[in-house]
Amino acid sequence: MYEDILLPFDGSDGAAEALHHAAEIAHWADATIHVLFVADTTQESLTVVETEVVDALVREGEDVVEEAEETLRTLGADHESDVVQGNPAPTIVEYAERYDHDLIVMPTHGREGVSRYLVGSVTEKVVRLASVPVLTARMRPDEQLTFPYEHILIPTDGGAGSTRGAEHGLSLAASLGATVHVLSVVDDSSLGLDVRSTVSGQEREQAATDAVEDVVSEAASHGVTDTNRHIEHGDPFKVILDTIDSKNIDAVAMGTTGRRGTDRILLGSVAEKTVRSAPVPVITVGDDE
């Protein structure tokens, strides 16, 4: 399923939790973890990036990476490491694509203090821009990451983005022997009370049903037979969170939207909100074209 996992690492508590989770995945997949520290040369305090300043950033990165490598050695995980300079988000995306990594693992924020890769900054930008699947994990004091995943949620609206997310989620579920929960949400918020709204509502219900059935049919072709269908009404983001809670979901796989070379998900979109708030890992899949 995975051979090369890229782990952007900044030494924060959230990054440390992501490192342990990535190591579990790597053990299962017999994959190599590539630890990457990006010396951020775009920091506002660096109005002029002189050689000694950059060297200090690189030295910091070498110390952080050494800490990660020591942990991975203890965990028995195959690993490599690199320290590079640049603007963190695009550098991470370009690095993953250049070296053919098939998964990026990042935390959304640390348990204590503020991670350099917090949501709204590097992690969020990587999710928007990456063509490589990105696994994000929100870490709070009362939350733990579980692997292997036994229940995987695949939200779908039938669009191309959803299809990419579903394909990845089904492949992962097949490899793990996990149960798949396929969810489509009918958003009634824009419907009025007239006849046209009733017709539109019926069409949306049918579209949601069709979207779910398409994924279930695709699941069978992947050898996934343990599937559950969910057609719900309401705010898609809130329904996703409710489903995670009520169905004991361990991970979410979903697609992003957008064109190559632009932000792949719009601010405030369902994918972005899910990455920000889900208490379980979220694997987002962008357009690889």
Buried (B, 14 or more C-beta within 10 A) or exposed (E): BBEBBBBBBBBBBBBBBBBBBBBBBBBBBEBBBBBBBBBBBBEEEEEEBEEEBBEEBBEBBBEBBEBBBEBBEEBEBBBEBBBBBBBBBBBBBBBBBEBEBBBBBBBBBBBEEEBBBBBEBBBBBBBBBBBBBBBBBBBEEEEEBBBBBBBBBBBBBBEEBBBBBBBBBBBBBBBBEBBBBBBBBBBBEEBEEEEEEEEBBEEBBEBBBEBBBBBBEBBEEBEBEEBBBBBBBBBBBBBBBBBBEEBEBBBBBBBBBBEEEEBBBBEEBBBBBBBBBBBBBBBBBBBEE
